[in-house]
Amino acid sequence: MKIIHSPRHLGHSGHVELMNGQVVPAFEKPERVAMILRAVGERQLGPFMDPQAHGLDPVLKVHDADFIRFLSTAWELWTADGRDFPALPSFWKAPGMRSIEPESIDGKLGHFSFDAGCCMVAGTWDAVQAGADIALTGVDLISSGENAAFALCRPPGHHAHAGTMGGYCFVNNAAVAAQSFIDRGAARVAILDVDYHHGNGTQSIFYARPDVLVCNIHADPMQEFPYFLGYADEPGEGPGEGFNANFPLRWGTDYEGWGAALDAACARIEAHAPDVVLVSLGVDTYKDDPISQFKLDSPDYLKIGARIAKLARPTLFVMEGGYAVEAIGTNVANTLEGFEQG
């Protein structure tokens, strides 16, 4: 399985987030990639490869042009006001307010975000572009006949909506990849999101479409971020009705309950008969993850990979969350190894 990554993710460093009412160093940190690379390298799950440049046209197939323009210019606008510290949103629209993009960078940050989890520094936009290229290079590999590939994207993407950043996510790498598969001739694509947090951005982007089935296994939004999307009664709408499936689970869920949801999601995918499967791979379901409340253990990720392999479809893994840095490499490597041996 080829593993695509880029050192350009290191530009997104020194950023912060609002957590428990305090501004703290972000849990989404560069060390995550280093630990994954070490673990998959030790098991010889590679080879590793650099991404190819794809430009912004594939990104603009799923993201609004004004949002991408904002991302590309935000740091310049922030520093033009004399600020050389990380840019963090602190104002947001409430229901009843108008959706007008302000001239001020502070207003723009709020206009294009839904939380204070997307902090921007000087190298953020370059890292975001590299992440999209990593995912699209994975599409290249699968489209050229590879059975599987791992797009080691950072920052992650599944919380990003068409015109909104949030939850550490700026560009929705999995959605960009899914659309690229469609544009290259795939009739049906399935996205299986196994991250602890609901992939609200991915759901939103494809919610009214029948060509991309989105299945999310995640913490119950009654208890957990993103709170306002991810409930079981969200099946899709219009032409997309029946092509969105959420499997919310309560805090404390272990592999028995989680694995049953995985089987149910895989059954939906098998019925969809996709040409390709995209896996939004988050391993923050791990029992010692610092911001999550599930109880999966490292051996469980071997089972996850093996179950996904039983779908018997070309599969692109796209990295999302996982914040127990000492264990993230083992858990990702176990998933990929389980798939390869499945």
C-alpha positions as CSV (number, residue, x, y, z in Angstrom):
1,M,0.0,0.0,0.0
2,K,1.5,3.3,-1.1
3,I,1.6,6.0,1.6
4,I,1.5,9.6,0.5
5,H,2.7,12.4,2.8
6,S,4.4,15.7,2.7
7,P,6.7,17.6,5.1
8,R,4.7,20.8,4.2
9,H,2.3,19.9,7.0
10,L,5.0,21.2,9.4
11,G,4.0,24.7,8.4
12,H,0.9,24.3,10.4
13,S,2.7,24.4,13.7
14,G,2.5,26.5,16.9
15,H,-1.3,26.9,16.6
16,V,-3.8,27.0,19.4
17,E,-7.4,26.3,20.2
18,L,-10.1,27.2,22.6
19,M,-10.7,24.3,25.0
20,N,-12.6,24.3,28.3
21,G,-12.8,28.1,28.2
22,Q,-9.0,28.4,27.8
23,V,-6.7,29.0,24.9
24,V,-4.3,26.1,24.8
25,P,-1.8,24.5,22.4
26,A,-3.8,22.5,19.8
27,F,-4.2,18.8,20.3
28,E,-3.9,18.5,16.5
29,K,-0.1,18.7,16.3
30,P,2.7,17.9,13.9
31,E,4.0,15.0,16.1
32,R,0.9,13.0,15.0
33,V,2.4,12.5,11.5
34,A,5.9,11.7,12.8
35,M,4.5,8.9,15.0
36,I,2.4,7.5,12.1
37,L,5.3,7.5,9.7
38,R,7.5,5.8,12.3
39,A,5.0,3.0,12.9
40,V,4.1,2.3,9.3
41,G,7.8,2.4,8.4
42,E,8.8,-0.1,11.0
43,R,6.2,-2.5,9.7
44,Q,7.2,-1.8,6.1
45,L,3.7,-0.9,5.1
46,G,4.9,1.5,2.5
47,P,6.4,2.5,0.2
48,F,6.3,6.3,0.9
49,M,5.7,8.8,-1.8
50,D,5.4,12.6,-2.3
51,P,2.1,14.1,-3.6
52,Q,1.7,15.5,-7.0
53,A,0.4,19.0,-7.5
54,H,-3.2,19.2,-8.7
55,G,-4.0,22.9,-8.3
56,L,-7.2,24.3,-6.8
57,D,-9.7,23.2,-9.5
58,P,-10.5,19.9,-7.8
59,V,-10.9,21.7,-4.5
60,L,-13.3,24.2,-6.0
61,K,-15.5,21.3,-7.1
62,V,-16.7,20.9,-3.4
63,H,-15.7,24.2,-1.8
64,D,-17.1,27.7,-2.4
65,A,-14.7,30.0,-4.2
66,D,-15.0,32.8,-1.7
67,F,-14.1,30.4,1.1
68,I,-11.0,29.2,-0.7
69,R,-10.0,32.8,-1.4
70,F,-10.4,33.6,2.3
71,L,-8.2,30.7,3.3
72,S,-5.5,31.7,0.9
73,T,-5.4,35.3,2.1
74,A,-6.3,35.1,5.8
75,W,-2.8,35.2,7.2
76,E,-1.8,38.1,5.0
77,L,-4.9,40.1,6.2
78,W,-4.2,39.1,9.8
79,T,-0.6,40.3,9.8
80,A,-1.5,43.4,7.9
81,D,-3.3,44.5,11.1
82,G,0.1,44.3,12.9
83,R,-0.6,40.9,14.5
84,D,2.2,38.2,14.3
85,F,0.5,35.7,16.7
86,P,-1.8,32.9,15.7
87,A,-5.2,33.9,14.2
88,L,-8.2,32.4,16.0
89,P,-11.9,33.1,15.3
90,S,-13.8,34.7,18.2
91,F,-17.1,36.0,16.6
92,W,-19.8,34.0,14.9
93,K,-23.1,34.5,13.2
94,A,-26.2,33.6,15.3
95,P,-29.6,32.6,13.8
96,G,-31.3,35.7,12.4
97,M,-28.1,37.4,11.5
98,R,-27.2,38.1,7.9
99,S,-24.6,36.1,6.1
100,I,-22.5,38.9,4.7
101,E,-18.7,38.6,4.5
102,P,-17.2,41.5,6.5
103,E,-14.2,43.6,5.4
104,S,-12.4,43.0,8.7
105,I,-10.3,39.9,9.1
106,D,-11.9,39.3,12.5
107,G,-15.3,39.3,10.8
108,K,-14.1,37.1,8.0
109,L,-12.7,34.5,10.5
110,G,-16.1,34.3,12.1
111,H,-18.0,34.3,8.8
112,F,-16.0,31.3,7.5
113,S,-15.9,29.2,10.6
114,F,-18.2,27.5,13.1
115,D,-15.8,27.1,16.1
116,A,-12.5,28.2,17.6
117,G,-10.7,25.0,16.5
118,C,-9.3,26.3,13.3
119,C,-6.3,28.5,14.2
120,M,-4.2,29.9,11.3
121,V,-0.5,30.5,11.3
122,A,1.9,31.5,8.5
123,G,2.2,28.0,7.0
124,T,-1.4,26.9,7.4
125,W,-2.6,27.5,3.9
126,D,0.4,25.8,2.4
127,A,-0.2,22.8,4.6
128,V,-3.8,22.7,3.6
129,Q,-3.0,22.8,-0.1
130,A,-0.5,19.9,0.4
131,G,-3.2,17.9,2.2
132,A,-5.5,18.2,-0.7
133,D,-2.8,17.2,-3.1
134,I,-2.0,14.2,-0.9
135,A,-5.7,13.0,-1.1
136,L,-5.8,13.7,-4.9
137,T,-2.6,11.7,-5.4
138,G,-4.3,8.8,-3.6
139,V,-7.1,9.2,-6.2
140,D,-4.5,9.0,-8.9
141,L,-3.2,5.7,-7.5
142,I,-6.6,4.1,-7.1
143,S,-7.6,5.3,-10.6
144,S,-4.5,3.8,-12.1
145,G,-5.3,0.3,-10.7
146,E,-3.9,0.3,-7.1
147,N,-6.2,-1.6,-4.7
148,A,-5.4,0.6,-1.8
149,A,-3.5,3.7,-0.7
150,F,-3.1,5.8,2.4
151,A,-3.3,9.6,2.1
152,L,-1.6,10.9,5.3
153,C,-3.2,14.3,5.3
154,R,-2.7,16.9,7.9
155,P,-4.5,19.0,8.9
156,P,-7.6,16.8,8.8
157,G,-10.7,17.6,6.7
158,H,-14.0,15.9,7.5
159,H,-15.5,18.8,9.6
160,A,-15.0,21.4,6.8
161,H,-18.2,22.3,5.0
162,A,-18.4,23.8,1.5
163,G,-17.8,27.3,2.9
164,T,-16.9,26.8,6.5
165,M,-13.9,25.6,8.5
166,G,-14.0,24.1,12.0
167,G,-12.8,21.2,14.2
168,Y,-9.2,21.6,13.0
169,C,-10.4,21.2,9.4
170,F,-10.0,23.7,6.5
171,V,-10.4,21.8,3.2
172,N,-12.4,18.5,3.2
173,N,-9.8,16.2,1.8
174,A,-12.1,13.1,1.7
175,A,-14.9,15.1,-0.1
176,V,-12.4,16.5,-2.6
177,A,-11.2,12.9,-3.3
178,A,-14.7,11.6,-3.6
179,Q,-15.7,14.2,-6.1
180,S,-12.5,13.6,-8.1
181,F,-13.4,9.9,-8.3
182,I,-16.9,10.9,-9.7
183,D,-15.3,13.3,-12.1
184,R,-13.0,10.5,-13.4
185,G,-16.0,8.3,-14.1
186,A,-16.9,6.5,-10.9
187,A,-20.7,6.0,-10.8
188,R,-20.9,5.4,-7.1
189,V,-18.6,6.2,-4.2
190,A,-18.9,5.4,-0.5
191,I,-17.3,7.3,2.3
192,L,-16.9,5.4,5.6
193,D,-16.0,7.8,8.4
194,V,-14.7,6.0,11.5
195,D,-13.5,9.1,13.4
196,Y,-14.8,9.6,16.9
197,H,-16.4,12.9,15.9
198,H,-19.1,13.1,13.3
199,G,-17.9,14.1,9.8
200,N,-20.4,17.0,9.6
201,G,-18.7,18.6,6.7
202,T,-18.7,15.5,4.6
203,Q,-22.3,14.8,5.3
204,S,-23.3,18.4,4.4
205,I,-21.4,18.4,1.1
206,F,-23.1,15.2,-0.2
207,Y,-26.4,15.3,1.7
208,A,-28.6,15.8,-1.4
209,R,-26.7,13.5,-3.7
210,P,-27.3,9.8,-4.5
211,D,-23.8,9.1,-6.1
212,V,-21.9,9.4,-2.8
213,L,-23.1,7.3,0.2
214,V,-21.8,8.7,3.5
215,C,-21.7,6.5,6.6
216,N,-20.5,8.0,9.9
217,I,-19.8,6.0,13.1
218,H,-19.3,8.5,15.8
219,A,-20.0,9.8,19.3
220,D,-23.6,10.8,19.9
221,P,-24.0,14.5,19.2
222,M,-26.3,14.8,22.2
223,Q,-23.0,14.4,24.2
224,E,-20.2,15.4,21.8
225,F,-18.9,17.8,19.2
226,P,-20.1,18.8,16.7
227,Y,-23.4,18.7,18.6
228,F,-25.6,20.1,15.8
229,L,-25.3,17.4,13.2
230,G,-24.9,13.6,13.2
231,Y,-28.2,12.3,14.5
232,A,-29.6,9.0,13.4
233,D,-32.6,10.7,11.7
234,E,-30.6,12.4,9.0
235,P,-31.0,10.1,5.9
236,G,-30.2,12.7,3.2
237,E,-32.6,14.9,1.3
238,G,-34.1,15.2,-2.1
239,P,-32.1,12.9,-4.6
240,G,-29.8,12.1,-1.7
241,E,-32.5,10.6,0.6
242,G,-31.3,7.2,1.7
243,F,-27.7,7.9,1.0
244,N,-26.6,9.2,4.4
245,A,-26.4,6.9,7.4
246,N,-25.3,8.0,10.9
247,F,-24.5,5.6,13.7
248,P,-24.2,7.7,16.9
249,L,-22.9,5.9,19.9
250,R,-22.8,6.9,23.6
251,W,-19.7,7.7,25.7
252,G,-18.0,4.6,26.9
253,T,-18.7,2.5,23.9
254,D,-16.2,-0.4,23.5
255,Y,-15.4,-2.5,20.4
256,E,-18.4,-4.8,20.9
257,G,-20.9,-1.9,20.3
258,W,-18.6,0.0,17.9
259,G,-18.0,-3.2,15.8
260,A,-21.7,-3.8,15.5
261,A,-22.1,-0.3,14.1
262,L,-19.2,-1.0,11.7
263,D,-21.0,-4.1,10.5
264,A,-24.2,-2.2,9.9
265,A,-22.3,0.6,8.0
266,C,-20.5,-2.0,5.9
267,A,-23.8,-3.6,5.0
268,R,-25.1,-0.2,3.8
269,I,-21.9,0.2,1.7
270,E,-22.3,-3.3,0.2
271,A,-25.9,-2.5,-0.8
272,H,-24.6,0.7,-2.5
273,A,-22.1,-1.3,-4.5
274,P,-19.6,1.5,-4.9
275,D,-16.8,1.6,-7.4
276,V,-14.5,2.8,-4.6
277,V,-14.5,3.2,-0.9
278,L,-13.0,6.2,0.9
279,V,-12.2,5.7,4.6
280,S,-12.0,8.9,6.7
281,L,-9.6,7.3,9.2
282,G,-9.7,8.8,12.7
283,V,-8.2,6.8,15.5
284,D,-9.5,9.0,18.3
285,T,-11.9,6.2,19.2
286,Y,-8.9,4.9,21.2
287,K,-9.5,4.4,25.0
288,D,-6.7,6.9,26.0
289,D,-7.4,9.7,23.5
290,P,-7.3,12.9,25.5
291,I,-10.4,14.5,23.9
292,S,-12.6,11.4,23.3
293,Q,-14.8,9.0,25.3
294,F,-14.8,5.7,23.5
295,K,-13.0,2.5,24.7
296,L,-11.4,0.9,21.7
297,D,-8.0,-0.7,22.3
298,S,-5.1,-1.0,19.9
299,P,-5.8,-4.6,18.8
300,D,-9.3,-3.5,17.8
301,Y,-7.9,-1.5,14.9
302,L,-6.6,-4.7,13.3
303,K,-10.3,-5.9,13.3
304,I,-11.4,-2.6,11.8
305,G,-9.0,-2.9,8.9
306,A,-9.9,-6.5,8.3
307,R,-13.6,-5.7,8.2
308,I,-13.1,-2.9,5.7
309,A,-11.1,-5.3,3.5
310,K,-14.1,-7.6,3.3
311,L,-15.9,-4.9,1.3
312,A,-13.5,-6.0,-1.5
313,R,-13.5,-2.6,-3.1
314,P,-10.6,-0.3,-4.1
315,T,-10.0,1.7,-0.9
316,L,-8.4,5.1,-0.2
317,F,-7.7,5.8,3.5
318,V,-7.6,9.5,4.3
319,M,-6.2,10.6,7.6
320,E,-8.5,12.5,10.0
321,G,-8.3,12.6,13.8
322,G,-6.4,10.8,16.7
323,Y,-4.7,12.7,19.5
324,A,-3.2,10.1,21.8
325,V,0.2,10.9,20.2
326,E,2.1,8.0,21.7
327,A,-0.5,5.4,20.4
328,I,-1.5,7.0,17.1
329,G,1.1,5.3,15.1
330,T,0.3,1.8,16.4
331,N,-3.4,2.3,15.9
332,V,-3.1,3.6,12.3
333,A,-0.6,0.9,11.4
334,N,-2.9,-1.8,12.9
335,T,-5.7,-0.5,10.7
336,L,-3.7,-0.7,7.6
337,E,-2.1,-4.0,8.5
338,G,-5.5,-5.5,9.3
339,F,-6.7,-4.3,5.9
340,E,-3.7,-5.8,4.1
341,Q,-4.1,-9.1,5.8
342,G,-7.9,-9.1,5.7
